[in-house]
Amino acid sequence: MTHRWSARELLDLVLDRGSYVSWDTPIDISHHCEDYRQALQKAAEKAGTDESVITGQGLVRGRPVAVVVNEFRFLAGSIGEAATRRIADAVRRATAAGLPVLATTASGGTRMQEGTPAFVGMVEVSRALMDHRSAGLPYLVYLRNPTMGGVFASWGSLAHVTVAEPGALVGFLGPKVYEALNGGPFPSGVQTSENLVEHGIIDGVVPAEDVPALVELALGVLVDPPRPPALTRRSAAPSDRDTWESVLRTRAPARTGVRELLRYGARGTVRLRGTVEGERDSAVIVALTRLDGQPCVLVGQDRSTQTPELPMGPAALREARRGMRLANELRLPLVTVIDTPGAELSQKAEEGSIGGEIARCIATMTTMTVPTLSVILGQGCGGGALALLPADVVVATENAWLSPLPPEGASVIVHGDVDHAAEIATHQRIRALDLVADGTVHHLVAEPEDDTAEQLALAGAAECGALLAQMTQERGRGAG
């Protein structure tokens, strides 16, 4: 295990020098019994803090934030009534001031010396945090070793972005308690930060030294204003290319995908991983990012990870809906990127509600309260593609296409074989030029013959940035 950081050390590490201002007021312990008062006094002497939590305000690379920091050396970071009041009060103060909240945990959970009153206090902390989120304000959490019990089951698990210390013990039931109650050890490797990332419960594992950079990236998207678009929109006329040729081009291994769009056309990207509910599917990328200076939540289908053995399943669409919810809550534009050979077709997918997840994505997209932009980047096959389509504005690259089934599958249904795939693709009007003519697509990004992945990614980002800027301005005028 790495160095166990104290609350003061973390504040010095993460906040700009000299920027911290405490929000804490003295805690009255006179009503406690003598033995417990002595325990609290000894804990304060050991920890150098008056409770297991300290709160205040500071700057992270110039951006103001409210901070809530656990101190493990104070009775194992346990949370009693005074600590819950301090956390809730700090969150409410941050909400009133319009500040993002950065919290970091290191706790064994609820303070057993105070019992149920301390236990139920976690409800008030959660209520304050949800009010903060409802105000459209960011909440970021850094889980440290250990984070257990009621802390993990309340303010440790309610953030927009959650990362953890490498190798940290993170979980609900403490291993010692489990062993005492069940007569055997808890399985090893389960309650670790790395395992939580693997199962889509948290977004990443980050050393404490890298937290300031991560917070800067996240707040750069979440609180900084849009910047003027700088990339040049492509104005070349699209080619009247054969439909089947476009299909084959989008299936080429070197075809530009969402990863290239982020690599070349985006800045300040923070990847989010999983549903936070115990599922993760690499077929979908969710990120906070800036496309040509415009902050947004991006939800993109990653064609490079989708194979016949690992198709896009229900969990990927649940991850997509997490991104949609975040965009609504954080009041950021939503950009969806469509590039899929189709959703998973299997017993597992059916029992995982693949059809229901497609329906719920469509329903969510059609009821978003922020500007939405959909980009058909390559393959747009079946319900999995339709799930990310219903945006205010739809963009397509010149060779992109959208169809109810793969052309080969449609050929089997109509002709009984796959030999008529090219013919039926043309008949179904799946290519981008036809989608524009039919009103499904509103803007087209031309693709010259000699395009590289970087060039097409930059062209796509330029189109997205300009449209996002236009939509945001129009939405602002409408609100005024």
Phi, psi and omega per residue, in radians:
M1 nan 2.463 3.129
T2 -1.269 3.096 3.130
H3 -0.945 2.331 3.083
R4 -1.486 1.932 -3.070
W5 -1.373 2.370 3.005
S6 -1.403 2.902 3.131
A7 -1.067 -0.745 -3.120
R8 -1.167 -0.695 3.115
E9 -1.085 -0.709 3.126
L10 -1.143 -0.725 3.093
L11 -1.057 -0.739 3.118
D12 -1.145 -0.606 -3.112
L13 -1.259 -0.781 -2.953
V14 -1.560 -0.688 -3.047
L15 -1.531 2.656 3.055
D16 -1.061 2.513 -3.064
R17 -0.971 2.250 3.075
G18 1.308 0.133 -3.057
S19 -1.625 -0.222 -3.048
Y20 -1.299 2.313 3.035
V21 -2.229 2.134 -3.111
S22 -1.269 2.499 3.034
W23 -1.832 0.043 -2.979
D24 -1.448 2.476 3.020
T25 -1.943 2.718 -3.106
P26 -0.986 2.518 -3.119
I27 -1.763 2.282 3.135
D28 -1.522 2.061 3.111
I29 -1.935 0.195 -3.031
S30 -1.168 -0.403 -3.089
H31 -1.431 -0.134 3.134
H32 -1.443 2.801 3.093
C33 -1.177 2.845 -3.028
E34 -1.052 -0.777 -3.113
D35 -1.075 -0.736 -3.105
Y36 -1.261 -0.642 3.073
R37 -1.029 -0.742 3.126
Q38 -1.124 -0.696 3.112
A39 -1.108 -0.692 3.117
L40 -1.172 -0.691 3.134
Q41 -1.153 -0.732 3.095
K42 -1.124 -0.687 3.122
A43 -1.106 -0.696 3.129
A44 -1.139 -0.709 3.112
E45 -1.107 -0.712 -3.113
K46 -1.215 -0.737 -3.019
A47 -1.525 -0.470 -3.039
G48 1.366 0.261 3.072
T49 -2.307 2.771 -3.103
D50 -1.528 -0.116 3.089
E51 -2.716 -3.132 -3.116
S52 -1.409 -0.061 3.135
V53 -2.372 2.383 2.963
I54 -2.137 2.586 -3.074
T55 -2.351 2.833 3.112
G56 2.963 -2.778 -3.095
Q57 -2.376 2.554 3.088
G58 -2.807 -2.930 3.129
L59 -2.097 2.416 2.968
V60 -1.989 1.803 -3.095
R61 0.884 0.810 3.048
G62 1.574 -0.164 -3.108
R63 -1.740 2.229 -3.121
P64 -1.245 2.417 3.090
V65 -2.492 2.670 2.911
A66 -1.625 2.520 -3.085
V67 -2.194 2.472 3.031
V68 -2.261 2.038 -2.991
V69 -2.215 2.159 3.040
N70 -1.308 2.492 3.005
E71 -2.032 1.860 -3.062
F72 -1.168 -0.511 -3.089
R73 -1.217 -0.192 3.060
F74 -1.642 1.688 3.118
L75 0.833 0.881 3.101
A76 0.978 0.575 3.097
G77 1.134 0.287 -3.072
S78 -1.160 2.648 -3.031
I79 -1.904 1.996 3.068
G80 -1.823 -2.975 -3.087
E81 -1.072 -0.743 -3.118
A82 -1.125 -0.682 3.136
A83 -1.175 -0.718 3.132
T84 -1.124 -0.702 3.106
R85 -1.109 -0.713 -3.116
R86 -1.119 -0.747 3.134
I87 -1.123 -0.879 -3.108
A88 -1.061 -0.722 3.133
D89 -1.110 -0.706 -3.133
A90 -1.162 -0.725 3.130
V91 -1.106 -0.765 -3.137
R92 -1.138 -0.651 3.095
R93 -1.129 -0.711 3.100
A94 -1.110 -0.710 3.131
T95 -1.081 -0.804 -3.137
A96 -1.090 -0.580 -3.115
A97 -1.551 -0.083 -3.127
G98 1.249 0.543 -3.093
L99 -1.759 2.485 2.935
P100 -1.153 2.667 3.101
V101 -1.934 2.258 3.009
L102 -1.985 2.051 -3.126
A103 -2.070 2.575 3.046
T104 -2.394 2.301 -2.997
T105 -1.908 2.616 2.950
A106 -2.838 1.668 -2.925
S107 -2.729 2.554 2.993
G108 -1.420 -0.157 3.101
G109 2.082 -2.623 -3.115
T110 -1.154 2.484 -3.125
R111 -1.334 1.975 -3.051
M112 -1.144 -0.471 3.132
Q113 -1.122 -0.374 -3.112
E114 -1.873 -0.199 2.980
G115 1.098 -2.467 -2.985
T116 -1.077 -0.713 3.115
P117 -0.971 -0.668 3.087
A118 -1.243 -0.690 -3.123
F119 -1.028 -0.871 -3.091
V120 -1.282 -0.272 3.083
G121 -1.085 -0.397 3.101
M122 -1.086 -0.446 3.115
V123 -1.126 -0.751 -3.130
E124 -1.164 -0.636 3.064
V125 -1.082 -0.788 3.139
S126 -1.118 -0.683 3.127
R127 -1.096 -0.762 3.134
A128 -1.102 -0.702 -3.139
L129 -1.177 -0.679 3.133
M130 -1.226 -0.564 3.015
D131 -1.119 -0.683 3.114
H132 -1.093 -0.818 3.129
R133 -1.133 -0.668 3.130
S134 -1.115 -0.419 3.085
A135 -1.395 0.038 3.129
G136 1.383 0.347 -3.069
L137 -1.787 2.444 -3.069
P138 -1.222 2.570 3.018
Y139 -2.319 2.074 -3.106
L140 -2.050 2.474 -3.105
V141 -2.303 2.399 3.005
Y142 -2.064 1.948 -3.127
L143 -1.506 2.228 3.118
R144 -1.969 2.983 -3.103
N145 -1.497 2.167 -0.169
P146 -1.675 2.794 2.971
T147 -2.272 1.925 -2.973
M148 -2.335 2.953 2.940
G149 1.021 -2.376 -3.044
G150 -1.122 -0.424 3.090
V151 -1.218 -0.817 3.083
F152 -1.162 -0.551 -3.101
A153 -1.533 0.244 3.054
S154 -2.473 -1.790 -3.003
W155 -1.226 -0.251 3.066
G156 -1.358 -0.227 -3.033
S157 -2.185 0.370 -3.057
L158 -2.073 0.314 -3.040
A159 -1.537 2.800 2.969
H160 -1.243 -0.677 3.100
V161 -2.285 2.215 -3.111
T162 -2.260 2.148 3.046
V163 -2.242 2.896 -3.064
A164 -2.393 2.785 3.075
E165 -1.176 2.506 3.097
P166 -1.007 2.345 3.073
G167 1.226 0.177 -3.084
A168 -1.195 2.507 2.982
L169 -1.435 2.031 -3.094
V170 -2.384 2.171 -3.140
G171 -3.132 -3.106 -3.100
F172 -1.575 -0.934 -3.088
L173 -1.794 2.192 3.139
G174 -1.085 2.426 -3.120
P175 -0.995 -0.651 3.138
K176 -1.160 -0.702 3.116
V177 -1.159 -0.733 3.132
Y178 -1.032 -0.817 -3.102
E179 -1.126 -0.689 3.125
A180 -1.157 -0.649 -3.093
L181 -1.410 -0.518 -3.001
N182 -1.976 -0.102 3.069
G183 1.324 0.281 3.124
G184 -2.803 2.789 -3.083
P185 -1.255 2.641 3.033
F186 -1.248 2.480 -3.134
P187 -0.943 2.335 -3.093
S188 -1.266 2.651 3.056
G189 1.417 -0.048 -3.105
V190 -1.410 -0.882 -3.062
Q191 -1.592 1.025 3.086
T192 -2.163 2.675 -3.130
S193 -1.055 -0.676 -3.130
E194 -1.121 -0.693 3.133
N195 -1.204 -0.606 3.106
L196 -1.137 -0.649 3.065
V197 -1.121 -0.791 -3.107
E198 -1.029 -0.551 -3.109
H199 -1.719 0.198 3.026
G200 1.254 0.475 -3.124
I201 -1.660 -0.608 3.031
I202 -2.227 2.977 -2.971
D203 -1.633 -0.305 -3.122
G204 3.097 2.961 3.058
V205 -2.003 2.171 -2.999
V206 -2.412 2.194 3.015
P207 -1.075 2.623 -3.096
A208 -0.985 -0.618 -3.104
E209 -1.103 -0.395 -3.112
D210 -1.671 -0.034 -3.117
V211 -1.084 -0.755 3.131
P212 -0.992 -0.733 -3.137
A213 -1.145 -0.704 3.124
L214 -1.134 -0.761 3.125
V215 -1.093 -0.706 3.110
E216 -1.079 -0.756 3.115
L217 -1.062 -0.846 -3.090
A218 -1.111 -0.837 -3.120
L219 -1.210 -0.449 3.065
G220 -1.069 -0.534 3.057
V221 -1.543 -0.722 -2.956
L222 -1.390 -0.487 -3.062
V223 -2.176 -0.427 -3.128
D224 -1.259 2.538 3.136
P225 -1.254 2.836 3.055
P226 -1.054 2.650 3.039
R227 -1.877 2.682 3.119
P228 -1.031 2.361 3.075
P229 -0.985 2.444 -3.088
A230 -2.052 -0.329 -3.107
L231 -1.416 2.727 -3.102
T232 -1.619 2.220 3.082
R233 -1.267 2.492 -3.106
R234 -1.461 2.263 -3.054
S235 -1.958 -0.008 -3.097
A236 -1.098 2.529 3.123
A237 -1.247 2.398 3.140
P238 -1.233 2.660 3.119
S239 -1.422 2.575 3.075
D240 -1.497 1.172 -3.007
R241 -1.403 2.585 3.078
D242 -1.027 2.432 -3.084
T243 -1.008 -0.815 -3.076
W244 -1.163 -0.593 3.067
E245 -1.080 -0.697 3.083
S246 -1.094 -0.740 3.113
V247 -1.024 -0.813 -3.127
L248 -1.132 -0.660 3.122
R249 -1.098 -0.709 -3.117
T250 -1.238 -0.300 3.128
R251 -1.609 -0.072 -3.130
A252 -1.158 2.410 -3.110
P253 -0.983 -0.569 -3.079
A254 -1.509 0.067 -3.116
R255 -1.048 2.417 3.096
T256 -1.023 2.331 3.105
G257 -2.208 -2.995 -3.087
V258 -1.124 -0.543 3.123
R259 -1.125 -0.711 3.102
E260 -1.192 -0.656 3.090
L261 -1.018 -0.758 3.119
L262 -1.258 -0.675 -3.077
R263 -1.172 -0.753 -3.019
Y264 -1.751 -0.534 -2.999
G265 -1.878 -0.031 -3.076
A266 -2.156 2.785 3.078
R267 -2.414 2.662 3.054
G268 1.169 0.606 -3.039
T269 -1.372 2.332 3.010
V270 -2.093 1.974 3.135
R271 -1.340 2.385 3.015
L272 -1.924 2.466 -3.005
R273 -2.208 2.188 3.027
G274 1.554 3.126 -3.121
T275 -1.581 -0.142 -2.925
V276 1.132 0.116 3.140
E277 -2.087 0.368 3.043
G278 1.663 0.358 3.099
E279 -2.361 2.584 3.077
R280 -2.629 2.372 3.122
D281 -2.476 2.054 -3.045
S282 -1.231 -0.065 3.137
A283 -1.186 -0.306 3.130
V284 -2.183 2.354 3.041
I285 -1.846 2.281 3.022
V286 -2.049 2.276 -3.065
A287 -2.609 2.590 2.854
L288 -1.588 2.242 -3.053
T289 -2.782 3.116 3.036
R290 -2.215 2.110 3.035
L291 -1.707 1.946 -3.080
D292 0.840 0.830 3.052
G293 1.536 -0.129 -3.075
Q294 -1.733 2.061 -3.133
P295 -1.194 2.483 -3.139
C296 -2.843 2.912 2.874
V297 -1.737 2.170 3.132
L298 -1.856 2.279 3.053
V299 -2.123 1.927 -3.024
G300 -2.281 2.428 3.053
Q301 -1.399 2.178 -3.091
D302 -1.688 1.720 -3.099
R303 -1.091 -0.503 -3.060
S304 -1.161 -0.344 -3.136
T305 -1.754 -0.101 -3.082
Q306 -1.636 2.113 3.136
T307 -2.330 2.911 3.050
P308 -0.983 -0.540 3.127
E309 -1.413 -0.496 -3.121
L310 -2.264 1.239 3.137
P311 -1.358 3.053 3.137
M312 -1.334 1.976 -3.063
G313 -1.767 -3.065 -3.119
P314 -1.023 -0.624 -3.124
A315 -1.087 -0.603 3.111
A316 -1.088 -0.691 3.128
L317 -1.274 -0.529 3.040
R318 -1.211 -0.611 3.020
E319 -1.106 -0.716 3.116
A320 -1.040 -0.731 3.136
R321 -1.198 -0.511 3.018
R322 -1.051 -0.783 3.117
G323 -1.085 -0.701 3.110
M324 -1.095 -0.772 3.130
R325 -1.098 -0.721 3.126
L326 -1.074 -0.745 3.134
A327 -1.048 -0.802 3.107
N328 -1.052 -0.827 -3.039
E329 -1.218 -0.693 -3.114
L330 -1.498 -0.056 3.096
R331 1.038 0.747 3.084
L332 -1.940 2.583 3.023
P333 -1.016 2.619 3.093
L334 -1.901 2.266 3.030
V335 -2.061 2.150 3.062
T336 -1.906 2.477 -3.127
V337 -2.088 2.090 -3.096
I338 -1.737 2.134 3.081
D339 -2.879 1.494 -3.058
T340 -2.577 2.433 3.019
P341 -1.363 -0.017 3.085
G342 2.303 2.725 3.118
A343 -1.308 2.821 -3.127
E344 -1.076 2.374 3.071
L345 -2.088 1.723 -3.080
S346 -2.855 2.949 3.047
Q347 -1.065 -0.740 -3.141
K348 -1.047 -0.753 -3.135
A349 -1.147 -0.720 3.122
E350 -1.090 -0.773 -3.127
E351 -1.284 -0.296 3.053
G352 -1.614 0.103 3.057
S353 1.226 0.862 3.126
I354 -1.091 -0.730 3.113
G355 -1.133 -0.749 3.113
G356 -1.116 -0.652 3.134
E357 -1.203 -0.637 3.042
I358 -1.066 -0.815 -3.141
A359 -1.063 -0.729 -3.101
R360 -1.238 -0.593 3.037
C361 -1.110 -0.819 3.120
I362 -1.039 -0.799 -3.132
A363 -1.075 -0.729 3.125
T364 -1.145 -0.779 3.127
M365 -1.034 -0.652 -3.090
T366 -1.384 -0.104 -3.126
T367 -2.138 0.301 3.123
M368 -1.136 2.557 -3.133
T369 -1.813 0.062 3.113
V370 -2.056 2.847 3.082
P371 -1.024 2.430 -3.120
T372 -2.231 2.456 -3.122
L373 -2.369 2.209 3.112
S374 -1.951 2.370 -3.130
V375 -2.099 2.003 3.005
I376 -1.512 1.790 -2.982
L377 -1.543 -0.540 -3.109
G378 -2.700 -1.891 -3.126
Q379 -1.350 2.284 3.098
G380 -2.179 1.361 -2.933
C381 -1.880 2.117 2.927
G382 1.279 -2.906 -3.104
G383 -1.082 -0.510 3.094
G384 -1.081 -0.597 3.063
A385 -1.332 -0.757 -3.120
L386 -1.042 -0.496 -3.109
A387 -1.033 -0.492 -3.101
L388 -1.904 0.191 -3.018
L389 -1.510 -0.674 -2.887
P390 -1.270 1.284 -3.125
A391 -1.845 2.921 3.054
D392 -1.025 -0.729 -3.129
V393 -2.314 2.365 3.137
V394 -2.053 2.235 3.107
V395 -1.981 2.545 3.041
A396 -2.383 2.484 2.947
T397 -1.308 2.793 -2.972
E398 -1.001 -0.643 -3.092
N399 -1.669 0.028 3.136
A400 -1.161 2.796 3.134
W401 -2.656 2.803 -3.099
L402 -2.464 2.171 -3.091
S403 -2.583 2.729 -3.135
P404 -1.222 -0.445 3.090
L405 -2.517 2.881 2.936
P406 -1.007 2.495 -3.127
P407 -0.903 -0.600 3.110
E408 -1.121 -0.697 3.120
G409 -1.172 -0.709 3.096
A410 -1.106 -0.651 3.117
S411 -1.105 -0.696 3.109
V412 -1.092 -0.745 -3.119
I413 -1.148 -0.749 -3.057
V414 -1.454 -0.704 -2.995
H415 -2.003 -0.185 -3.129
G416 1.454 0.116 3.102
D417 -2.678 3.036 3.141
V418 -1.671 0.012 -3.010
D419 -1.214 -0.308 -3.089
H420 -1.794 0.362 -3.065
A421 -1.027 -0.804 -3.110
A422 -1.127 -0.722 -3.135
E423 -1.113 -0.794 -3.076
I424 -1.274 -0.526 3.076
A425 -1.062 -0.737 3.095
T426 -1.161 -0.749 -3.115
H427 -1.098 -0.638 -3.096
Q428 -1.405 -0.063 3.087
R429 0.996 0.953 -3.058
I430 -1.580 -0.322 -3.012
R431 -1.295 2.812 -3.033
A432 -1.020 -0.755 -3.138
L433 -1.036 -0.684 3.100
D434 -1.222 -0.617 3.122
L435 -1.145 -0.604 3.063
V436 -1.180 -0.806 -3.121
A437 -1.085 -0.584 -3.118
D438 -1.508 -0.075 3.088
G439 1.541 0.029 3.107
T440 -1.287 -0.668 3.118
V441 -1.899 2.419 -3.083
H442 -1.784 -0.456 -3.108
H443 -2.454 2.500 -3.107
L444 -2.101 2.389 3.062
V445 -1.815 2.010 -3.113
A446 -1.205 2.593 -3.137
E447 -2.189 1.673 3.059
P448 -1.053 2.775 -3.053
E449 -1.031 -0.610 -3.023
D450 -1.667 0.342 -3.107
D451 -1.071 2.410 2.934
T452 -1.717 2.937 3.105
A453 -1.016 -0.683 -3.128
E454 -1.155 -0.741 -3.104
Q455 -1.131 -0.745 -3.138
L456 -1.201 -0.657 3.102
A457 -1.099 -0.738 3.119
L458 -1.159 -0.671 3.109
A459 -1.137 -0.721 3.101
G460 -1.135 -0.721 3.126
A461 -1.142 -0.663 3.123
A462 -1.099 -0.762 3.122
E463 -1.118 -0.791 3.135
C464 -1.092 -0.791 -3.110
G465 -1.058 -0.787 -3.133
A466 -1.124 -0.731 -3.132
L467 -1.214 -0.688 3.094
L468 -1.087 -0.747 3.116
A469 -1.065 -0.763 3.137
Q470 -1.117 -0.793 -3.121
M471 -1.149 -0.699 3.140
T472 -1.125 -0.727 3.108
Q473 -1.128 -0.739 3.128
E474 -1.147 -0.705 3.110
R475 -1.121 -0.672 3.110
G476 -1.129 -0.712 3.112
R477 -1.149 -0.680 3.127
G478 -1.136 -0.655 3.121
A479 -1.195 -0.528 3.142
G480 -1.312 nan nan
